[in-house]
């Protein structure tokens, strides 16, 4: 995946469901497909994966389809233990680069590549069978305050439920409009999303009282500059 992402860019996406025990690096490639080219794009990625496997490639990745919004947007994610792993050679990826240039890139409108670090102290454990993730993105005015609020909120969730509900990530650099943080909540199916349970603020209100819930919610609103969210569906066939 690392080399596929490389060639997509010139070429160098929870969930994003990886086992998290210590902070790792998440590579995130948002790929917007040209209008009317979705079928050809997916066929190109399929060819690339087949080539990569035939050449005994060892990298792993997940390919997610953005559920809402305009057109066809995909997010390819992969996890590295550290930056040094980005230096590692991938001969299988090099062997398949012509497929990228000939059968994938002609159908791609744009690629936006970012990296983020996992936040294991406030994230849940790996969940087997994740097929869908609901991802909330945040731009904040003060990262220190926002991180402290995350920790306090998650500590209450852990106290009540025994574990955090989601995976938290902190972006490492990026453009002026890039998010600073995002949180990914995993589901096994769309039906799983219909299961009723208290939202975070109701949970905190029941555990610590309405005053505390309002305090944390107001403090979060004060530090958040902008926020948005998308649902992503895993393409199992084209993931590895």
C-alpha positions, -999 to 999 in steps of 0.1 A, spaced: 0 0 0 28 24 9 42 22 -27 7 24 -42 2 56 -23 36 68 -34 29 63 -71 -6 79 -67 11 110 -55 41 106 -77 37 86 -66 52 78 -26 -68 54 45 -110 34 113 -98 22 110 -87 23 104 -93 -7 124 -58 -16 135 -47 -30 169 -34 -1 188 -10 -5 218 14 23 212 13 54 191 17 46 154 16 65 121 -15 64 100 -11 72 63 -43 86 47 -48 91 10 -81 107 -1 -87 99 -37 -113 117 -57 -123 98 -89 -132 115 -121 -169 116 -129 -179 85 -149 -147 67 -142 -155 48 -110 -158 14 -126 -125 18 -144 -107 31 -112 -118 1 -92 -107 -23 -119 -73 -6 -119 -70 -10 -82 -80 -46 -85 -53 -52 -111 -27 -35 -89 -36 -56 -59 -34 -88 -80 0 -77 -93 12 -68 -58 2 -102 -44 18 -120 -73 50 -102 -65 47 -113 -29 41 -78 -15 39 -76 23 23 -42 29 -13 -40 42 -40 -14 36 -77 -6 39 -97 10 11 -128 29 23 -156 45 2 -170 78 14 -207 72 18 -220 108 15 -210 138 -6 -204 145 -42 -190 120 -66 -168 90 -57 -143 96 -30 -121 68 -15 -97 68 14 -68 44 15 -52 39 50 -22 21 62 -3 19 95 34 21 101 51 16 135 74 46 129 88 69 103 117 46 96 93 21 80 86 47 53 122 43 41 118 6 36 120 -6 0 90 -23 -15 101 -42 -47 65 -56 -52 52 -20 -54 79 -10 -79 70 -40 -101 34 -28 -103 39 9 -108 30 8 -145 -5 -4 -135 -8 28 -114 2 51 -142 -17 33 -170 -49 20 -153 -54 40 -121 -42 76 -125 -61 83 -158 -93 79 -137 -82 100 -107 -92 137 -104 -70 144 -73 -51 128 -44 -48 144 -10 -22 127 12 -19 132 50 -4 114 80 -17 112 116 -6 97 148 -27 73 168 -38 83 203 -38 49 221 -44 63 256 -79 75 246 -87 49 219 -106 16 221 -92 -18 213 -93 -34 179 -128 -45 169 -130 -76 147 -154 -74 118 -154 -36 113 -171 -28 80 -182 8 86 -167 38 104 -183 71 113 -155 97 113 -157 132 129 -130 157 120 -120 188 140 -100 220 135 -93 235 169 -80 267 183 -59 251 211 -47 215 207 -35 213 244 -69 222 258 -87 200 232 -65 170 241 -71 175 278 -109 176 271 -107 144 251 -88 127 280 -113 138 306 -143 128 285 -129 94 276 -119 87 312 -156 90 322 -167 67 293 -141 41 304 -153 44 340 -189 37 330 -184 13 301 -149 -1 307 -135 10 273 -135 40 250 -160 38 221 -138 51 193 -103 56 178 -87 90 182 -60 104 158 -39 136 157 -29 150 123 8 156 117 10 187 97 -11 193 66 -25 223 47 -43 253 61 -77 236 59 -66 202 71 -82 189 103 -62 188 135 -79 157 150 -104 130 140 -122 103 158 -134 71 141 -163 50 156 -164 15 142 -195 -6 133 -200 -41 119 -229 -31 97 -254 -4 90 -279 -22 112 -253 -20 140 -257 18 138 -294 15 147 -286 1 181 -299 26 207 -275 37 235 -269 69 253 -248 95 235 -216 106 251 -232 137 268 -261 117 282 -237 91 295 -216 118 312 -247 135 326 -259 102 342 -224 95 356 -213 130 367 -243 152 366 -257 177 342 -234 205 354 -203 185 345 -217 174 311 -226 210 302 -191 222 314 -173 197 291 -196 203 262 -193 241 265 -155 239 268 -153 218 237 -175 242 217 -153 271 228 -121 255 215 -134 239 182 -129 261 152 -148 238 127 -160 202 126 -175 179 100 -182 142 96 -185 114 70 -194 77 70 -170 53 52 -177 18 40 -149 -8 38 -141 -23 4 -130 -57 16 -122 -70 -19 -97 -43 -26 -82 -41 9 -54 -64 22 
